[in-house]
Amino acid sequence: MKAAVKKNNLTPADRKKIVNLVKHDITLNRRIDRLVTMQNLFKYWHVAHLPFAIVMLIIMVIHVAVTIVLGYKWIF
């Protein structure tokens, strides 16, 4: 990368600026790739999590119904 910039007869300040911009661009592209990976993993987490949440909701409703049917009282 630096060798390609040196061939264009630029001033040292311009070369340094270009190299820094390219490094920054590479860093941003890596971050974007990680973000896309995390978004895909989070999508799969939702697919796995939803059935568990529904089962827990059903268990809670059954639990409340059983306590009401058996005559438990709220003590607080």
N, C-alpha and C positions, 0 to 999 in steps of 0.2 A: 504494500500500500504506500509506504513512504517513498519507495523507489519510483513508483509511477508518478507521484506528485513532484519529485525532484526533476523529472524529465521535462516539465512544462515551463521551466525558467521563471518560477514565481519567487517573490521575496520570502525570506524566512518567516516573517509574521503571517503572510498569507498561507504558506505551507502548514504552519502550526495550526492555524485556524481551520484549514480544510481537514487535517488529520483529526483534530478534536471533534469536528462535526461528524466525520465518518464514524469515529468511535462511539459518539453519542447515538448515532443512528443504529449502530449494531446493538448497543445496549437496549435501546427502545424496542427493537425487533425481538430480542430475547425475552424482554418483559411481556410483550404482546403474546408470544408463543406460550409462556407460562400461564398467562391469564386465560388463554383459550383452553389450555389443558385443564385448569382448575374449573372453568365453566362447565366443561364436559363431565368432569368428575362430580360436580355439584348437581348436575342434571340427573346422573345415575343415582346419587344419594337420595334425591327426591323420589325417584321411582321406588327405591327400597324402603324409604321411610313412610310413605303414604299408607301402605297396608298395616304397618305396625300402629300408626296413629289411629286408624279406623278401628282396629281390634281393641286398642286401649279405650276408645270412646264407648264401644259396645260393652266392654267389661265394666266400665264406670256406671253406665245406665243400668245394667243388670244388678250391680252392687247396690245402688241407691234403691232400686225397686224391691230387692230382697229385704233390705233394712226397713223399708216402709211397711211391707207386707208382714214382717215378723214383729212389728210394733215397737221398734227401737225409738227412743225419744232423744231429741237434741238436748245435750246437757249444758250448753253454754248460754 
